[in-house]
């Protein structure tokens, strides 16, 4: 794990990380924004955005809470954060695993593609709940790789068919290597249960799986992620360099398509 990353090789110091984050925002933001509105993001609230990345969620929060509200956006490295210089936004270098947070302070806390990478994820979840004011809301979003890990190949959508082998090898290899540093590629599916066990009420959730279309932002997010972690997987024998190159090229072509990764969003309220 790099000093600027919580996850498997996905550090903010990579040359194409800004592009990868922009593709992730295009892919995931619409669902995140909808859920933030559902749980009641509104003027005057105090919000925490963890792992701020490119800053799109923090900017959305800042617009909703207005001048009477406050948004704290944190990350290990703020180098990719953009457009967060509003008077109601504070950007802070912060490691959620070790650095403190004020108890009973925030109205809404959001983290996306973060807890799944942390070996201490459940302790971090407890820490975040303690940072919510009574009546405050938690929204956490993480991936669930289980479809790709367990479904037989003939049950998985993939065109052209030759993509299936290297695509699955990339995902399974990433999950296996990531597990050595504490990444749980199936953590998303258990989020609602973890929320209930942690004492939140009004727990709800959604699983969303946008189809990956060749040449789209969905494909860009994947191919850029694959390009970053690919050398590790090639060195580990999970995929050949030729297969990696073919996969990246094919996913950039309109007409290609693949079954998506599933994003699980879970939300719950700290009881009064």
N, C-alpha and C positions, 0 to 999 in steps of 0.2 A: 504494500500500500504506500503510495507516495505521500509526501507531506501535504500536498494540496488536494488530496482526494480521500473520500470515505470508501471508495469502491475499488473494484478490480481494474487497475490500470487506467481509470477514467479521471485523470487529473486535469485541473484547469490550466496547467502549464503546457498541455499538448497543443501543437500548432493549429489543429483544426477543431479544437474544443468549442470555440465560439460558434462555428457552423453547426456542430453536433447539437449544442444546446438550443440554437435557433430552430433546428428541425424538431427537437423534442417539444419545444414550446408550441410549434404549429400543430404537432400531433396531439398533445395532451391538454393544452390550455383550455379549450372550449369546455371540456368536461369539468376541469378544476374550477373554472369560473362559475359554471352552473351550480356546482355543489356549494361553493362559498355563498352564492346568493340564496340557495335553499336553506342553509343553516342560519341565515340572517345577517350577513355582513352588511354593516350600515354605518352611517355618519357617527363620528364620535368614539368609535371603538378603538381598542388597543390590540394590535395584531402582531404575531410573530410568524415570519416566513423563514423556515430552516433550509439550509442548502440552497441559497438564493439563485445560484446559477447565472443565467442571463438577465434575471430581474423582472421578467414579465408578470409573475404573480404578485410580487411586491408592488409593482406599478399599478396593477389592478386594485389591490387592496388600498393603496394610497388614494386613488381616485374615489373609491367608495367611502372611505372613512372621513375624507375631507380635512379641512384645516383644524377641526376640533378633535380629530383622531390622531393616532400614532401607529407607525409601522416600524418594527425592528426586523431587518433582514440580515441574516447571518450566513457565513460560510467559512471554510478553512482558508480560502483565498478569494478575495473580492475582485480579482483581475478581469473576470468575464462579466461582472455586474454592469449594467448599462441603464441610463435614464432614471436613476434612483437618487437624484440630487434635490428632490422636493423638500420643503421645509418640514413636512410631517413624516419623513423617512429617515431613520438612522441605519447605516450600514456598518456592521461590526464583524471583525474577524473573531470567530468564536468556534470552539470545539464542543459540541453538545455532549460528548462523552465525558468531558472533564471540567468544563467551565461552568460557573454557576448561572442560575436564572432566578429572578425574583419570584417568590411564591405568591400565588393567588393574585396575579397581576393582569394576565391577558384575557381578552374576550374571545379571541379565536387564535388557534395555533394550527399551522399547516406545514406538512412535510411531504415531499414527493420524491420517490426513488432514493430514499435515504435510509430508513430504518432497516430495510432488507439487507443492507451492507454491514450493519453493525453487530458484532458478536454480542454486545451488551444491549441489544435492541429493546428487550422488555424492561430493563432497568431504566433505559432512556425514556421509554413510554411513561413509566411511573413518574419520572422527573418532569416530563412535559405536563402531565395531568396536574401535578402539584403546582405548576406555574400558571394554570388556568384559574381564573376567579370562579367561585361557585356560580353555576349557570353558564359558564363559558364553554365553547365548543372546540373539539379536536377534529381535524380532517387529515387523515393519513392516506397516501396512495402508493401502492407498491405493486410490482409485477407478479404474475403467477405463470411459471413456465411449465406447469404440470401437463398441459395438453401435448406439448412437444416432447416432454420427457417420457411419456407413457403410451400415447396413441400409436398404433401401428401405422407404418408409412402410407398404406393404401387409404387410411382414414383422414389423412391430412391434405388439405388443399395446397397444391404447389404447381405452378406452371411457369416455364417448362418443367417437365417432370425431373429432369436431371438436377434441378436445384435442390430437390428434397434432401439428398444425401449430404452435400456440404452444408446446407442450411441447418439441418438438424445437428450435424457435427459441431458447427459453430456454437449453437445454443447449449448443447449438452456439455461440450468442452468448457464453455464459459462457466456453466453451473458447477462443474467438477473442480475447476481451478479456483473459482471464487469461493467455494466452500472451505478451501484451505485457509482463507483469511477471514472466514466468518460470514460470508454472503449466503443467504438462504433464498434460492431462486423460486421457492414456493411460499414465501412468507405472506404474500398478498392474500392468498386464499383464507388464511387464518386471522386476518385483521379483525373482523367483527367479533370473533370469539375472544381475542385478546382484549378488545375494548370492554366486553362484558366482564371478563375476569378481573380487569383492572378497576372495576367499579363505576364505569360510565353508564349513564342511562340514555334512553331514547336512541339506542344504537341502530344504525341502518347502514346500507351500503349498496354498491353497484359494481358489476363487472362489465367492462366495455372492451370491445375487440374490433377496432377499425381494420378493415382489410388492407393488406400491404399491396399497393399497386406500383408497378414498375415506373420509375421516374418521379414518384411523388415524395412528399415530405416524410411519409412513413418509411419509404425505402431509403431516403437520405439518412434518417436517424439510424437505421440499422446498418447501412453500409459504412457510415462514418464510425459507428461503434465497433463494427467488425474490423475496420482498418486499424483502429487503435489497439484492440486486444489481439488481433490476428497473429502478430509475431510470436506472442506467448503461446498461442495455440498451435502454431506451426512447429515451434521448437519442442512442444510437448507431444507432437505426433497425433494431434486430434484432427488435423486437416492439412492438406498439402498447400504449398504456395499457389500452385496452378488452380486448385479448387477454390481457394480464397479469391484469386483474381477473377475467375469465371463467375463466381457468385456476385461479386461487386459489380461486374460489368452487366450481368443479366438483370439484376434488380434496377439498373438505371434505364432499362429499355421499356417504353410503354408496351403494354400487353402482357408483361410478366406479372405474376401475382402469387401471393403466398398467404397462408393462414397467419393471422396476427398473433402477437403477444397479447396477453390479457392483462389489462390494468384493473386492479381492484381498488376502489375508493371506499373507505369506511369513515363514518362520522358518529360522534357521540358527545353527550353533554356531561360535564362535571355536575353532580347533584348539588342542589342548594343545601 
